[in-house]
Amino acid sequence: MPEAVKEARRGNVLVLTIDNPPVNALSVEVLDALAAAVERAAADSAVEAVVLTGAGKNFIAGADISLFPRIAAGEMPPVPWQQYMNRIENCPKPVIAAIQGAALGGGLETAMACHWRIAARTAQAGQPEVKLGLIPGAGGTQRLPRLAGVEKAMEMCSYGDPLDAAEALAAGIFDQVVDGDPVEAAVQFALTGPAVRRTRDLQDRLCAPEQAESLAEVFRQGVHRRMPHQKAPEAAIEAVAAAARLPFEEGLAAERRLFEQCLRGEQSRALIHVFFAERAAAKAAGLPAPRPVGRAAVIGAGTMGAGIAVCFANAGIPVMLYDASPEALERGLAGIRKQYEAAVKKGRMDEAEAARRMERIRPAEGLAEAAAEADAIVEAVFEDPEVKREVFCELDAAARPGALLATNTSTLDIDEIAAATKRPESVLGLHFFSPAPVMKLVEVVRGRATAPEAAATALELARRLKKIPVLAGNCFGFIGNRMFLPYRTQAVAIAEQGGAPEEIDAALTGWGMAMGPLAVGDLVGHDVWLMIRREALRRGVPHIPVSAFEDELPRLGRLGQKSGSGWYRYDENRRPQPDPELIRLLREYAAARGIEQRPWTVEQIRERTLLALVNEGARILDEGMAERASDIDVVFVHGFGFPAWRGGPMHWAEAQGKARVLARLEALYDEDGPFWKPAAWWR
Ligand code: 3HC
């Protein structure tokens, strides 16, 4: 096994390089080797200073995350993270961190345990532990406020967003940012004989305890809004506030206690599950090498098509954009230009970069012109099978051999579309979510004939677009919309049976969903929902009622937010208000069909909707339409506002216990019929 920490001498300076691919995560082996190497250097009279760096693109991406579930499960003892850091900081000779790429979590904590920090322009400094349901556990909550002040430290530890090199320099975390090699700069600095400056001894940036407490109150309110229900952000705020109140060692003890609490909690288990699930989803066993994609085309310049073109341009891939209507094409391009202008105004990119990206998107006069040079073509025209088949017939004639032909559909049958071509092996679904440049999820849908190479190319392409791709089978609605349908079906059924829309939605947002299921209906539009339900019935999706109250809404002109009413009534700012008229309509509907109305508890609403959701997920797994349960979790967390801190629907269900879920499904089956037939997966 290669050494985790490599040693090299530059005169009297010892350069230690952590070499633990892919991201130099701190395993116990790395920490042991690192602390021992620093202590040997302290004892070695030939060494006057130590430079500490990481091999490859990153300094250190943090503690090895795979250790946490094992520690929480009692499979290994807790790691004394703080002690390792203290051993570095206590070196009597200057230790200088030379930072490139990520210094995140335990990586930044290691850098802060060093006496000086010299960084490349590519460097990033952050304490993202809260995104894993944790807080910094290697002294970060105590050292960061001593370098950057209590306010900055609270912000970084409670929200978890990293700083770039310039920001970290301005915040006082980095001492120097250099254009060249940071190791070289650190060695030169070491030769000037810098002092041993322990972060724990710095006091001047700490504030009074009362001031820290009022800052804490402000941050608590902020995290309640931005990260509702999550426990780690508050724990992080408390730990940083302790730095202003307590001597360093006692502050460390407070951090240890809070870290332990988070580590033993459900939320960190769930968030760590999502971290690894996201990375696993992008990989599929047994696929060949992908084909390179140098140029792309998007057919259809509506909201979705224009958004997908932006994704290509942002990833540096030139893209031709075509729409059968020249006006729609012009509108699409104007919309894109506006988006880039807004990004420049908000300071997210400079004008030159916006111009470069805009330049990559070229309008095409004809479909053949758009398709001719492209290695990947994404069709994003109106969701109508006939229109899509026509486009694919034309693409078949115009595209080069081997080009990837993707349809951005959410409900249509990929095989029906592929059959319009003589090359179904090149056809697959690329289901982007709206708004395409923002939403990370892309379902990659394999048809019956899709070649493994096409699937591999689509996965790689999605990764280049900085998306999280998930492979799905060609069933109605693929993974996400297929599961969403029975979930919403239950919400609608509960409303028919006397549940007030605002109670149904509040039961689920109170549980952590970003939006209630009925409010989602109003957002998407009831004309669209009716189309989706009709397509589901046409495709013979089982257990979907042939009629539902929601089908009435378009006829009544209640299309949702866009028409000012749906499940709710909307004011001019699109704020929903409960609508007595809707309740009257629901009562009439129920009375005419003999549906009994009754009050519903929050627990009953949650149970019915969530069990409908996860049972459909289990059916998807029974049928092999998803590769793994964790892929379903990724789809819901990134595409449907499912709370990441619950780990996704299948993780949540497994955490309840499969046997328990099965028992409840069986009870509902007896009470309410075949809709609840439990999937085999529960057994
Ligand atoms: N531990 C273990 N594995 C890690 C890791 C970590 N801290 N960070 C990344 N990896 C793994 C990934 O799982 C992936 O493995 P795979 O190839 O087998 O799927 C591989 O490294 C590459 O990761 P990405 O695909 O994410 O690579 P990118 O280049 O896109 O991103 C990164 C690099 C920005 C460093 C990103 O990986 C990242 O954000 N990592 C997590 C950072 C983090 O959360 N650190 C805090 C950890 S908790 C902690 O430090 C607690 C401490 O306070 C005690």
Residues whose N, C-alpha, C, O or C-beta is under 5 A from the ligand:
A	BS01	3HC	P22 V23 A25 A61 G62 A63 D64 I65 S66 W81 A102 L104 G105 G106 P128 E129 I135 P136 G137 A138 R279
